[in-house]
Amino acid sequence: MIRERIAAGTYRPASRVPSENDLMQEFGIARMTAHKAMKALRAEGSIYTVRGMGSFVSPPDDTKNS
């Protein structure tokens, strides 16, 4: 769902994305599921995390269009 919101522009580059706790509440999922989802988004480069601040949408990768 976060990936779709990023693609739709709901979450714009550099904007904060929901925390694992927020995901747990919104979707009624377990902490491990929320953690795995965030980990997958980080691995694919869709988000980045700043310790103590949260996770944010990564800027677009302009090298893909070259």
mmCIF file of the N, C-alpha and C atoms, coordinates in Angstrom:
data_MODEL
# 
_entry.id   MODEL 
# 
loop_
_atom_site.group_PDB 
_atom_site.id 
_atom_site.type_symbol 
_atom_site.label_atom_id 
_atom_site.label_alt_id 
_atom_site.label_comp_id 
_atom_site.label_asym_id 
_atom_site.label_entity_id 
_atom_site.label_seq_id 
_atom_site.pdbx_PDB_ins_code 
_atom_site.Cartn_x 
_atom_site.Cartn_y 
_atom_site.Cartn_z 
_atom_site.occupancy 
_atom_site.B_iso_or_equiv 
_atom_site.pdbx_formal_charge 
_atom_site.auth_seq_id 
_atom_site.auth_comp_id 
_atom_site.auth_asym_id 
_atom_site.auth_atom_id 
_atom_site.pdbx_PDB_model_num 
ATOM 1   N N  . MET A 1 1  ? 0.811  -1.198 0.000   1.00 0.00 ? 1  MET A N  1 
ATOM 2   C CA . MET A 1 1  ? 0.000  0.000  0.000   1.00 0.00 ? 1  MET A CA 1 
ATOM 3   C C  . MET A 1 1  ? 0.858  1.268  0.000   1.00 0.00 ? 1  MET A C  1 
ATOM 4   N N  . ILE A 1 2  ? 1.954  1.251  0.732   1.00 0.00 ? 2  ILE A N  1 
ATOM 5   C CA . ILE A 1 2  ? 2.842  2.412  0.750   1.00 0.00 ? 2  ILE A CA 1 
ATOM 6   C C  . ILE A 1 2  ? 3.424  2.635  -0.638  1.00 0.00 ? 2  ILE A C  1 
ATOM 7   N N  . ARG A 1 3  ? 3.824  1.554  -1.294  1.00 0.00 ? 3  ARG A N  1 
ATOM 8   C CA . ARG A 1 3  ? 4.391  1.648  -2.643  1.00 0.00 ? 3  ARG A CA 1 
ATOM 9   C C  . ARG A 1 3  ? 3.382  2.311  -3.591  1.00 0.00 ? 3  ARG A C  1 
ATOM 10  N N  . GLU A 1 4  ? 2.117  1.925  -3.499  1.00 0.00 ? 4  GLU A N  1 
ATOM 11  C CA . GLU A 1 4  ? 1.076  2.501  -4.354  1.00 0.00 ? 4  GLU A CA 1 
ATOM 12  C C  . GLU A 1 4  ? 0.875  3.983  -4.042  1.00 0.00 ? 4  GLU A C  1 
ATOM 13  N N  . ARG A 1 5  ? 0.955  4.341  -2.774  1.00 0.00 ? 5  ARG A N  1 
ATOM 14  C CA . ARG A 1 5  ? 0.789  5.741  -2.384  1.00 0.00 ? 5  ARG A CA 1 
ATOM 15  C C  . ARG A 1 5  ? 1.957  6.583  -2.877  1.00 0.00 ? 5  ARG A C  1 
ATOM 16  N N  . ILE A 1 6  ? 3.146  6.016  -2.888  1.00 0.00 ? 6  ILE A N  1 
ATOM 17  C CA . ILE A 1 6  ? 4.306  6.729  -3.430  1.00 0.00 ? 6  ILE A CA 1 
ATOM 18  C C  . ILE A 1 6  ? 4.113  6.921  -4.933  1.00 0.00 ? 6  ILE A C  1 
ATOM 19  N N  . ALA A 1 7  ? 3.720  5.861  -5.631  1.00 0.00 ? 7  ALA A N  1 
ATOM 20  C CA . ALA A 1 7  ? 3.528  5.928  -7.081  1.00 0.00 ? 7  ALA A CA 1 
ATOM 21  C C  . ALA A 1 7  ? 2.429  6.924  -7.458  1.00 0.00 ? 7  ALA A C  1 
ATOM 22  N N  . ALA A 1 8  ? 1.389  7.018  -6.631  1.00 0.00 ? 8  ALA A N  1 
ATOM 23  C CA . ALA A 1 8  ? 0.273  7.918  -6.915  1.00 0.00 ? 8  ALA A CA 1 
ATOM 24  C C  . ALA A 1 8  ? 0.573  9.364  -6.543  1.00 0.00 ? 8  ALA A C  1 
ATOM 25  N N  . GLY A 1 9  ? 1.692  9.584  -5.839  1.00 0.00 ? 9  GLY A N  1 
ATOM 26  C CA . GLY A 1 9  ? 2.048  10.932 -5.445  1.00 0.00 ? 9  GLY A CA 1 
ATOM 27  C C  . GLY A 1 9  ? 1.472  11.362 -4.108  1.00 0.00 ? 9  GLY A C  1 
ATOM 28  N N  . THR A 1 10 ? 0.796  10.447 -3.410  1.00 0.00 ? 10 THR A N  1 
ATOM 29  C CA . THR A 1 10 ? 0.275  10.758 -2.081  1.00 0.00 ? 10 THR A CA 1 
ATOM 30  C C  . THR A 1 10 ? 1.420  11.071 -1.140  1.00 0.00 ? 10 THR A C  1 
ATOM 31  N N  . TYR A 1 11 ? 2.479  10.272 -1.231  1.00 0.00 ? 11 TYR A N  1 
ATOM 32  C CA . TYR A 1 11 ? 3.715  10.528 -0.497  1.00 0.00 ? 11 TYR A CA 1 
ATOM 33  C C  . TYR A 1 11 ? 4.741  10.999 -1.521  1.00 0.00 ? 11 TYR A C  1 
ATOM 34  N N  . ARG A 1 12 ? 5.148  12.230 -1.408  1.00 0.00 ? 12 ARG A N  1 
ATOM 35  C CA . ARG A 1 12 ? 6.066  12.822 -2.366  1.00 0.00 ? 12 ARG A CA 1 
ATOM 36  C C  . ARG A 1 12 ? 7.512  12.650 -1.909  1.00 0.00 ? 12 ARG A C  1 
ATOM 37  N N  . PRO A 1 13 ? 8.485  12.787 -2.811  1.00 0.00 ? 13 PRO A N  1 
ATOM 38  C CA . PRO A 1 13 ? 9.893  12.658 -2.424  1.00 0.00 ? 13 PRO A CA 1 
ATOM 39  C C  . PRO A 1 13 ? 10.235 13.532 -1.215  1.00 0.00 ? 13 PRO A C  1 
ATOM 40  N N  . ALA A 1 14 ? 10.960 12.944 -0.299  1.00 0.00 ? 14 ALA A N  1 
ATOM 41  C CA . ALA A 1 14 ? 11.416 13.562 0.954   1.00 0.00 ? 14 ALA A CA 1 
ATOM 42  C C  . ALA A 1 14 ? 10.317 13.703 2.004   1.00 0.00 ? 14 ALA A C  1 
ATOM 43  N N  . SER A 1 15 ? 9.072  13.287 1.680   1.00 0.00 ? 15 SER A N  1 
ATOM 44  C CA . SER A 1 15 ? 8.025  13.344 2.701   1.00 0.00 ? 15 SER A CA 1 
ATOM 45  C C  . SER A 1 15 ? 8.103  12.104 3.588   1.00 0.00 ? 15 SER A C  1 
ATOM 46  N N  . ARG A 1 16 ? 7.673  12.270 4.813   1.00 0.00 ? 16 ARG A N  1 
ATOM 47  C CA . ARG A 1 16 ? 7.734  11.185 5.794   1.00 0.00 ? 16 ARG A CA 1 
ATOM 48  C C  . ARG A 1 16 ? 6.650  10.164 5.489   1.00 0.00 ? 16 ARG A C  1 
ATOM 49  N N  . VAL A 1 17 ? 6.991  8.899  5.621   1.00 0.00 ? 17 VAL A N  1 
ATOM 50  C CA . VAL A 1 17 ? 6.015  7.821  5.467   1.00 0.00 ? 17 VAL A CA 1 
ATOM 51  C C  . VAL A 1 17 ? 5.628  7.319  6.854   1.00 0.00 ? 17 VAL A C  1 
ATOM 52  N N  . PRO A 1 18 ? 4.494  6.633  6.967   1.00 0.00 ? 18 PRO A N  1 
ATOM 53  C CA . PRO A 1 18 ? 4.050  6.165  8.277   1.00 0.00 ? 18 PRO A CA 1 
ATOM 54  C C  . PRO A 1 18 ? 5.087  5.249  8.941   1.00 0.00 ? 18 PRO A C  1 
ATOM 55  N N  . SER A 1 19 ? 5.119  5.301  10.255  1.00 0.00 ? 19 SER A N  1 
ATOM 56  C CA . SER A 1 19 ? 6.009  4.435  11.029  1.00 0.00 ? 19 SER A CA 1 
ATOM 57  C C  . SER A 1 19 ? 5.447  3.014  11.054  1.00 0.00 ? 19 SER A C  1 
ATOM 58  N N  . GLU A 1 20 ? 6.260  2.085  11.538  1.00 0.00 ? 20 GLU A N  1 
ATOM 59  C CA . GLU A 1 20 ? 5.790  0.707  11.683  1.00 0.00 ? 20 GLU A CA 1 
ATOM 60  C C  . GLU A 1 20 ? 4.569  0.668  12.601  1.00 0.00 ? 20 GLU A C  1 
ATOM 61  N N  . ASN A 1 21 ? 4.583  1.452  13.669  1.00 0.00 ? 21 ASN A N  1 
ATOM 62  C CA . ASN A 1 21 ? 3.425  1.501  14.574  1.00 0.00 ? 21 ASN A CA 1 
ATOM 63  C C  . ASN A 1 21 ? 2.183  2.011  13.851  1.00 0.00 ? 21 ASN A C  1 
ATOM 64  N N  . ASP A 1 22 ? 2.349  3.039  13.024  1.00 0.00 ? 22 ASP A N  1 
ATOM 65  C CA . ASP A 1 22 ? 1.226  3.567  12.254  1.00 0.00 ? 22 ASP A CA 1 
ATOM 66  C C  . ASP A 1 22 ? 0.668  2.508  11.303  1.00 0.00 ? 22 ASP A C  1 
ATOM 67  N N  . LEU A 1 23 ? 1.561  1.771  10.646  1.00 0.00 ? 23 LEU A N  1 
ATOM 68  C CA . LEU A 1 23 ? 1.126  0.713  9.727   1.00 0.00 ? 23 LEU A CA 1 
ATOM 69  C C  . LEU A 1 23 ? 0.364  -0.376 10.472  1.00 0.00 ? 23 LEU A C  1 
ATOM 70  N N  . MET A 1 24 ? 0.855  -0.732 11.653  1.00 0.00 ? 24 MET A N  1 
ATOM 71  C CA . MET A 1 24 ? 0.188  -1.754 12.459  1.00 0.00 ? 24 MET A CA 1 
ATOM 72  C C  . MET A 1 24 ? -1.244 -1.337 12.765  1.00 0.00 ? 24 MET A C  1 
ATOM 73  N N  . GLN A 1 25 ? -1.426 -0.084 13.145  1.00 0.00 ? 25 GLN A N  1 
ATOM 74  C CA . GLN A 1 25 ? -2.759 0.405  13.497  1.00 0.00 ? 25 GLN A CA 1 
ATOM 75  C C  . GLN A 1 25 ? -3.656 0.534  12.262  1.00 0.00 ? 25 GLN A C  1 
ATOM 76  N N  . GLU A 1 26 ? -3.129 1.130  11.202  1.00 0.00 ? 26 GLU A N  1 
ATOM 77  C CA . GLU A 1 26 ? -3.948 1.381  10.014  1.00 0.00 ? 26 GLU A CA 1 
ATOM 78  C C  . GLU A 1 26 ? -4.407 0.090  9.339   1.00 0.00 ? 26 GLU A C  1 
ATOM 79  N N  . PHE A 1 27 ? -3.513 -0.900 9.246   1.00 0.00 ? 27 PHE A N  1 
ATOM 80  C CA . PHE A 1 27 ? -3.834 -2.107 8.496   1.00 0.00 ? 27 PHE A CA 1 
ATOM 81  C C  . PHE A 1 27 ? -4.129 -3.320 9.370   1.00 0.00 ? 27 PHE A C  1 
ATOM 82  N N  . GLY A 1 28 ? -3.986 -3.169 10.686  1.00 0.00 ? 28 GLY A N  1 
ATOM 83  C CA . GLY A 1 28 ? -4.258 -4.288 11.591  1.00 0.00 ? 28 GLY A CA 1 
ATOM 84  C C  . GLY A 1 28 ? -3.298 -5.448 11.382  1.00 0.00 ? 28 GLY A C  1 
ATOM 85  N N  . ILE A 1 29 ? -2.020 -5.115 11.189  1.00 0.00 ? 29 ILE A N  1 
ATOM 86  C CA . ILE A 1 29 ? -1.015 -6.139 10.929  1.00 0.00 ? 29 ILE A CA 1 
ATOM 87  C C  . ILE A 1 29 ? -0.061 -6.265 12.114  1.00 0.00 ? 29 ILE A C  1 
ATOM 88  N N  . ALA A 1 30 ? 0.679  -7.344 12.141  1.00 0.00 ? 30 ALA A N  1 
ATOM 89  C CA . ALA A 1 30 ? 1.657  -7.585 13.199  1.00 0.00 ? 30 ALA A CA 1 
ATOM 90  C C  . ALA A 1 30 ? 2.892  -6.716 12.979  1.00 0.00 ? 30 ALA A C  1 
ATOM 91  N N  . ARG A 1 31 ? 3.619  -6.462 14.050  1.00 0.00 ? 31 ARG A N  1 
ATOM 92  C CA . ARG A 1 31 ? 4.841  -5.653 13.974  1.00 0.00 ? 31 ARG A CA 1 
ATOM 93  C C  . ARG A 1 31 ? 5.825  -6.253 12.973  1.00 0.00 ? 31 ARG A C  1 
ATOM 94  N N  . MET A 1 32 ? 5.997  -7.567 12.975  1.00 0.00 ? 32 MET A N  1 
ATOM 95  C CA . MET A 1 32 ? 6.948  -8.200 12.058  1.00 0.00 ? 32 MET A CA 1 
ATOM 96  C C  . MET A 1 32 ? 6.548  -7.961 10.602  1.00 0.00 ? 32 MET A C  1 
ATOM 97  N N  . THR A 1 33 ? 5.271  -7.986 10.320  1.00 0.00 ? 33 THR A N  1 
ATOM 98  C CA . THR A 1 33 ? 4.798  -7.727 8.954   1.00 0.00 ? 33 THR A CA 1 
ATOM 99  C C  . THR A 1 33 ? 5.114  -6.296 8.546   1.00 0.00 ? 33 THR A C  1 
ATOM 100 N N  . ALA A 1 34 ? 4.859  -5.351 9.436   1.00 0.00 ? 34 ALA A N  1 
ATOM 101 C CA . ALA A 1 34 ? 5.166  -3.944 9.158   1.00 0.00 ? 34 ALA A CA 1 
ATOM 102 C C  . ALA A 1 34 ? 6.666  -3.763 8.961   1.00 0.00 ? 34 ALA A C  1 
ATOM 103 N N  . HIS A 1 35 ? 7.452  -4.418 9.804   1.00 0.00 ? 35 HIS A N  1 
ATOM 104 C CA . HIS A 1 35 ? 8.909  -4.326 9.702   1.00 0.00 ? 35 HIS A CA 1 
ATOM 105 C C  . HIS A 1 35 ? 9.401  -4.877 8.364   1.00 0.00 ? 35 HIS A C  1 
ATOM 106 N N  . LYS A 1 36 ? 8.873  -6.015 7.957   1.00 0.00 ? 36 LYS A N  1 
ATOM 107 C CA . LYS A 1 36 ? 9.275  -6.621 6.676   1.00 0.00 ? 36 LYS A CA 1 
ATOM 108 C C  . LYS A 1 36 ? 8.894  -5.726 5.498   1.00 0.00 ? 36 LYS A C  1 
ATOM 109 N N  . ALA A 1 37 ? 7.728  -5.092 5.575   1.00 0.00 ? 37 ALA A N  1 
ATOM 110 C CA . ALA A 1 37 ? 7.286  -4.204 4.495   1.00 0.00 ? 37 ALA A CA 1 
ATOM 111 C C  . ALA A 1 37 ? 8.231  -3.010 4.367   1.00 0.00 ? 37 ALA A C  1 
ATOM 112 N N  . MET A 1 38 ? 8.574  -2.400 5.494   1.00 0.00 ? 38 MET A N  1 
ATOM 113 C CA . MET A 1 38 ? 9.485  -1.253 5.469   1.00 0.00 ? 38 MET A CA 1 
ATOM 114 C C  . MET A 1 38 ? 10.872 -1.679 4.990   1.00 0.00 ? 38 MET A C  1 
ATOM 115 N N  . LYS A 1 39 ? 11.321 -2.836 5.417   1.00 0.00 ? 39 LYS A N  1 
ATOM 116 C CA . LYS A 1 39 ? 12.627 -3.355 5.004   1.00 0.00 ? 39 LYS A CA 1 
ATOM 117 C C  . LYS A 1 39 ? 12.659 -3.566 3.487   1.00 0.00 ? 39 LYS A C  1 
ATOM 118 N N  . ALA A 1 40 ? 11.573 -4.105 2.932   1.00 0.00 ? 40 ALA A N  1 
ATOM 119 C CA . ALA A 1 40 ? 11.498 -4.339 1.488   1.00 0.00 ? 40 ALA A CA 1 
ATOM 120 C C  . ALA A 1 40 ? 11.524 -3.016 0.720   1.00 0.00 ? 40 ALA A C  1 
ATOM 121 N N  . LEU A 1 41 ? 10.806 -2.007 1.216   1.00 0.00 ? 41 LEU A N  1 
ATOM 122 C CA . LEU A 1 41 ? 10.794 -0.699 0.559   1.00 0.00 ? 41 LEU A CA 1 
ATOM 123 C C  . LEU A 1 41 ? 12.178 -0.051 0.598   1.00 0.00 ? 41 LEU A C  1 
ATOM 124 N N  . ARG A 1 42 ? 12.888 -0.225 1.716   1.00 0.00 ? 42 ARG A N  1 
ATOM 125 C CA . ARG A 1 42 ? 14.267 0.292  1.812   1.00 0.00 ? 42 ARG A CA 1 
ATOM 126 C C  . ARG A 1 42 ? 15.167 -0.443 0.830   1.00 0.00 ? 42 ARG A C  1 
ATOM 127 N N  . ALA A 1 43 ? 15.041 -1.764 0.749   1.00 0.00 ? 43 ALA A N  1 
ATOM 128 C CA . ALA A 1 43 ? 15.895 -2.575 -0.124  1.00 0.00 ? 43 ALA A CA 1 
ATOM 129 C C  . ALA A 1 43 ? 15.719 -2.205 -1.596  1.00 0.00 ? 43 ALA A C  1 
ATOM 130 N N  . GLU A 1 44 ? 14.515 -1.859 -1.980  1.00 0.00 ? 44 GLU A N  1 
ATOM 131 C CA . GLU A 1 44 ? 14.283 -1.504 -3.390  1.00 0.00 ? 44 GLU A CA 1 
ATOM 132 C C  . GLU A 1 44 ? 14.563 -0.028 -3.663  1.00 0.00 ? 44 GLU A C  1 
ATOM 133 N N  . GLY A 1 45 ? 14.870 0.728  -2.609  1.00 0.00 ? 45 GLY A N  1 
ATOM 134 C CA . GLY A 1 45 ? 15.224 2.125  -2.786  1.00 0.00 ? 45 GLY A CA 1 
ATOM 135 C C  . GLY A 1 45 ? 14.052 3.086  -2.808  1.00 0.00 ? 45 GLY A C  1 
ATOM 136 N N  . SER A 1 46 ? 12.865 2.617  -2.460  1.00 0.00 ? 46 SER A N  1 
ATOM 137 C CA . SER A 1 46 ? 11.694 3.496  -2.458  1.00 0.00 ? 46 SER A CA 1 
ATOM 138 C C  . SER A 1 46 ? 11.687 4.459  -1.281  1.00 0.00 ? 46 SER A C  1 
ATOM 139 N N  . ILE A 1 47 ? 12.262 4.020  -0.163  1.00 0.00 ? 47 ILE A N  1 
ATOM 140 C CA . ILE A 1 47 ? 12.336 4.874  1.027   1.00 0.00 ? 47 ILE A CA 1 
ATOM 141 C C  . ILE A 1 47 ? 13.736 4.799  1.621   1.00 0.00 ? 47 ILE A C  1 
ATOM 142 N N  . TYR A 1 48 ? 14.042 5.749  2.471   1.00 0.00 ? 48 TYR A N  1 
ATOM 143 C CA . TYR A 1 48 ? 15.271 5.717  3.257   1.00 0.00 ? 48 TYR A CA 1 
ATOM 144 C C  . TYR A 1 48 ? 14.898 6.093  4.685   1.00 0.00 ? 48 TYR A C  1 
ATOM 145 N N  . THR A 1 49 ? 15.695 5.654  5.645   1.00 0.00 ? 49 THR A N  1 
ATOM 146 C CA . THR A 1 49 ? 15.408 5.896  7.042   1.00 0.00 ? 49 THR A CA 1 
ATOM 147 C C  . THR A 1 49 ? 16.533 6.701  7.682   1.00 0.00 ? 49 THR A C  1 
ATOM 148 N N  . VAL A 1 50 ? 16.146 7.695  8.451   1.00 0.00 ? 50 VAL A N  1 
ATOM 149 C CA . VAL A 1 50 ? 17.082 8.501  9.221   1.00 0.00 ? 50 VAL A CA 1 
ATOM 150 C C  . VAL A 1 50 ? 16.842 8.158  10.688  1.00 0.00 ? 50 VAL A C  1 
ATOM 151 N N  . ARG A 1 51 ? 17.847 7.602  11.308  1.00 0.00 ? 51 ARG A N  1 
ATOM 152 C CA . ARG A 1 51 ? 17.716 7.163  12.694  1.00 0.00 ? 51 ARG A CA 1 
ATOM 153 C C  . ARG A 1 51 ? 17.228 8.310  13.581  1.00 0.00 ? 51 ARG A C  1 
ATOM 154 N N  . GLY A 1 52 ? 16.187 8.033  14.337  1.00 0.00 ? 52 GLY A N  1 
ATOM 155 C CA . GLY A 1 52 ? 15.623 9.014  15.246  1.00 0.00 ? 52 GLY A CA 1 
ATOM 156 C C  . GLY A 1 52 ? 14.656 9.990  14.600  1.00 0.00 ? 52 GLY A C  1 
ATOM 157 N N  . MET A 1 53 ? 14.525 9.931  13.276  1.00 0.00 ? 53 MET A N  1 
ATOM 158 C CA . MET A 1 53 ? 13.638 10.870 12.573  1.00 0.00 ? 53 MET A CA 1 
ATOM 159 C C  . MET A 1 53 ? 12.507 10.168 11.837  1.00 0.00 ? 53 MET A C  1 
ATOM 160 N N  . GLY A 1 54 ? 12.747 8.975  11.332  1.00 0.00 ? 54 GLY A N  1 
ATOM 161 C CA . GLY A 1 54 ? 11.711 8.253  10.614  1.00 0.00 ? 54 GLY A CA 1 
ATOM 162 C C  . GLY A 1 54 ? 12.147 7.864  9.211   1.00 0.00 ? 54 GLY A C  1 
ATOM 163 N N  . SER A 1 55 ? 11.175 7.430  8.432   1.00 0.00 ? 55 SER A N  1 
ATOM 164 C CA . SER A 1 55 ? 11.424 7.001  7.057   1.00 0.00 ? 55 SER A CA 1 
ATOM 165 C C  . SER A 1 55 ? 10.792 7.995  6.095   1.00 0.00 ? 55 SER A C  1 
ATOM 166 N N  . PHE A 1 56 ? 11.470 8.178  4.963   1.00 0.00 ? 56 PHE A N  1 
ATOM 167 C CA . PHE A 1 56 ? 11.070 9.184  3.993   1.00 0.00 ? 56 PHE A CA 1 
ATOM 168 C C  . PHE A 1 56 ? 11.103 8.607  2.584   1.00 0.00 ? 56 PHE A C  1 
ATOM 169 N N  . VAL A 1 57 ? 10.325 9.196  1.696   1.00 0.00 ? 57 VAL A N  1 
ATOM 170 C CA . VAL A 1 57 ? 10.303 8.767  0.296   1.00 0.00 ? 57 VAL A CA 1 
ATOM 171 C C  . VAL A 1 57 ? 11.601 9.193  -0.368  1.00 0.00 ? 57 VAL A C  1 
ATOM 172 N N  . SER A 1 58 ? 12.225 8.268  -1.057  1.00 0.00 ? 58 SER A N  1 
ATOM 173 C CA . SER A 1 58 ? 13.475 8.555  -1.771  1.00 0.00 ? 58 SER A CA 1 
ATOM 174 C C  . SER A 1 58 ? 13.192 9.444  -2.970  1.00 0.00 ? 58 SER A C  1 
ATOM 175 N N  . PRO A 1 59 ? 14.163 10.275 -3.338  1.00 0.00 ? 59 PRO A N  1 
ATOM 176 C CA . PRO A 1 59 ? 13.993 11.072 -4.548  1.00 0.00 ? 59 PRO A CA 1 
ATOM 177 C C  . PRO A 1 59 ? 13.964 10.149 -5.764  1.00 0.00 ? 59 PRO A C  1 
ATOM 178 N N  . PRO A 1 60 ? 13.339 10.597 -6.855  1.00 0.00 ? 60 PRO A N  1 
ATOM 179 C CA . PRO A 1 60 ? 13.293 9.764  -8.060  1.00 0.00 ? 60 PRO A CA 1 
ATOM 180 C C  . PRO A 1 60 ? 14.703 9.475  -8.571  1.00 0.00 ? 60 PRO A C  1 
ATOM 181 N N  . ASP A 1 61 ? 14.875 8.311  -9.148  1.00 0.00 ? 61 ASP A N  1 
ATOM 182 C CA . ASP A 1 61 ? 16.162 7.922  -9.710  1.00 0.00 ? 61 ASP A CA 1 
ATOM 183 C C  . ASP A 1 61 ? 16.177 8.292  -11.180 1.00 0.00 ? 61 ASP A C  1 
ATOM 184 N N  . ASP A 1 62 ? 16.741 9.441  -11.484 1.00 0.00 ? 62 ASP A N  1 
ATOM 185 C CA . ASP A 1 62 ? 16.758 9.944  -12.870 1.00 0.00 ? 62 ASP A CA 1 
ATOM 186 C C  . ASP A 1 62 ? 17.658 9.135  -13.783 1.00 0.00 ? 62 ASP A C  1 
ATOM 187 N N  . THR A 1 63 ? 18.537 8.298  -13.206 1.00 0.00 ? 63 THR A N  1 
ATOM 188 C CA . THR A 1 63 ? 19.433 7.498  -14.039 1.00 0.00 ? 63 THR A CA 1 
ATOM 189 C C  . THR A 1 63 ? 18.685 6.399  -14.764 1.00 0.00 ? 63 THR A C  1 
ATOM 190 N N  . LYS A 1 64 ? 17.492 6.059  -14.315 1.00 0.00 ? 64 LYS A N  1 
ATOM 191 C CA . LYS A 1 64 ? 16.707 5.008  -14.979 1.00 0.00 ? 64 LYS A CA 1 
ATOM 192 C C  . LYS A 1 64 ? 16.222 5.463  -16.344 1.00 0.00 ? 64 LYS A C  1 
ATOM 193 N N  . ASN A 1 65 ? 16.077 6.772  -16.524 1.00 0.00 ? 65 ASN A N  1 
ATOM 194 C CA . ASN A 1 65 ? 15.558 7.301  -17.782 1.00 0.00 ? 65 ASN A CA 1 
ATOM 195 C C  . ASN A 1 65 ? 16.675 7.595  -18.770 1.00 0.00 ? 65 ASN A C  1 
ATOM 196 N N  . SER A 1 66 ? 17.918 7.400  -18.409 1.00 0.00 ? 66 SER A N  1 
ATOM 197 C CA . SER A 1 66 ? 19.043 7.715  -19.305 1.00 0.00 ? 66 SER A CA 1 
ATOM 198 C C  . SER A 1 66 ? 19.381 6.555  -20.186 1.00 0.00 ? 66 SER A C  1 
# 
